[in-house]
């Protein structure tokens, strides 16, 4: 009998752990759905806040930090005040470095580092392209090396080339093959779990339609 | 019974939530001005439970937690706040007032008297790239700074003449180490360029007064340059200019970068194309070698080494005003070595350690018509500095430096040597009392062994922010400087020259709009003065005559207003700035007969810089215009000393940079034209000894042209450096 009780307690404990894990996944999934419907600056900040709460409660999970950072980067693009953008990117970089310390050499984290540098560059391209252009290129390159099947580095590289003047080595002609190779990768890319990074595919399709439409 | 336990366990496992009650937590989050903060994150520490505040700063959420809890509020730019709460009852209402975190987004910045150019600081006036793309600058750091208020246009010699100060009153500092020879050696009436490429630096602070206690030996101004960290990538580049060619290679490893470059210049071909008024015997030519090494020693540590060697020569003739038809020769051979090594590391959370050593050796061999003259300079410098965070964002910096300067001079068979050992120690605190008020209090101790003098120089600066964009600054400071080396050779008993600065400014830094107005008063005392010119009497009331003797009885003042306006916002793709300086200055020093405005000062100076980027042709096109009223010159025939003035100064320059590709290598083509309208600017006059004849001092060519092609070899897209 004692054994049965012990077994039940053990099962119960596993059940609690599973329930907790389940709760975590559900919470992340719920907020991922939130990202899909987010529109305004404050929508993204609120979702970022939600992810920060999950991240701080879980402590050893990199994914909530990753998404908190992602939302802050998007928020920085939407923010209309030039002065505030850097502050959100400071937050984003802070969360990324925590994510990096929890999960070393992760292609998705390096992709986001590159994305954050692109966001910094956009704030003042003339003054910043030397610093953040380099930082973005280096991080995205590393992201590709870590996982060649990840479509997101190519998407970001292609998109940035598209908006770079031809004389700086950019332009539509240079961007298109990279964006198309990204699209191929999106077709076969399978996220590890239901909450692993899997964004950008639809945005890329819209972008390609826009380019070809012109 | 056993079944009961089993049942209970199953119930507990299946419906854990049912056992706990729900509690509602709500409240408002505001800042210290009672304004609501939207999108602040409010949560129970260690749980998922929480919410973001809405547009009115209100939040509300429910939690199933019980017992003791910690409620946390965090918001970008504010200090995170925590409150211990008891999770009991149906609801809790908890309000928060968040304190702003200093130096965040819109924090106050100590900035009286200084212009910063870096990408990191938010109070940026000029960015590093601006230096390269300003029309009148010709890619020379000093040329770009001359478009800022507080500087005077002195067309016949190099240097920054700041607020009534001479060029020697400005010191250039690279990575905390003072640079003894920032310019190529002086040539009579022909201004020289700075020795350092603007591509080497990531940040610039140009202080036109009231600078920090960490620096000294400059009565007027400091130019503080911060060099680049690790080179971004491996690359090879080639530069072809109308006046020479250069090649450089940079190798980058994980934590190390090493760059070497070599360049050769010769003005002859250029002088054949662009007509010169100076009578050149040997147009300037020279070679320069450069090594730049960087080692990242840890996550926060950086070792830097910069070393350059330059060898240059030139010779020209000037008309001898005393003997008609005779020409005087001026020949110059220069050797210049400069090594600068620094190490910086952060220990723990709040200790920053810096140490640096530099060595400079410079030799000028002059060849005059019948005489030989040499001038040698050497400087060994070491500096140690420690910064410690004390509270909030406030910090304390203290350190010391030693400089051993050696000056040698020889004229035919006569020679002389002076060795001055200088020691300085300083302590300075930057205290941020709130997000809107900051104070810098510093004290510097300086001692010169050669002079046998020591002094304490207090420096203070206050900054008060009145709105998100507007800020008032005040600075006061005392500054000492060892007299120029020519006076050290005279064996006169001298002490430090002294200046006291009072500065008050208001600045507005908005979204790509900057406005700044600064008023100052500068008091000069203990300036070096020729003792012969003063009628002094000994105890028997007999006139005393001191040959070649100087004292510190000189004095003077400078006061004025500087205005700066920059707008990158109003017109799309257009960036322009306007500087205006008003200056009223007089001094009685050196060989002056009375208090008079020196030849390097004029009341009104205006500078306009315009830049426009054309995406369609990938070109940056710029123009600049400089105007200043006439400057005094010495006319021996006028009984009133320094009472004659030149005409006004006008200079209109244009430039364009095109970004293109040559054989798929990233290339910049750079063209600039100086003094497009060919305005004749007279900087002063030379007189013959009897005052009968004079010749105007003018620029060596009426117009100037600069053409350069910079090619970066390799596939990586990047700008050429070095």
Interface residues (C-beta under 8 A of the other chain):
Chain A: X1 X5 X8 X9 X12 X15 X16 X19 X23 X27 X42 X45 X46 X49 X50 X52 X53 X54 X56 X57 X81 X82 X83 X84 X86 X87 X88 X90 X91 X124 X126 X127 X128 X130 X131 X133 X134 X165 X166 X167 X168 X169
Chain B: X2 X5 X6 X9 X12 X13 X16 X38 X39 X40 X41 X43 X45 X46 X47 X48 X49 X50 X51 X52 X55 X74 X76 X77 X104 X105 X106 X119 X122 X127 X128 X129 X232 X233 X468 X511 X512 X613 X615 X618 X658 X659 X660 X661 X666 X717 X718 X719
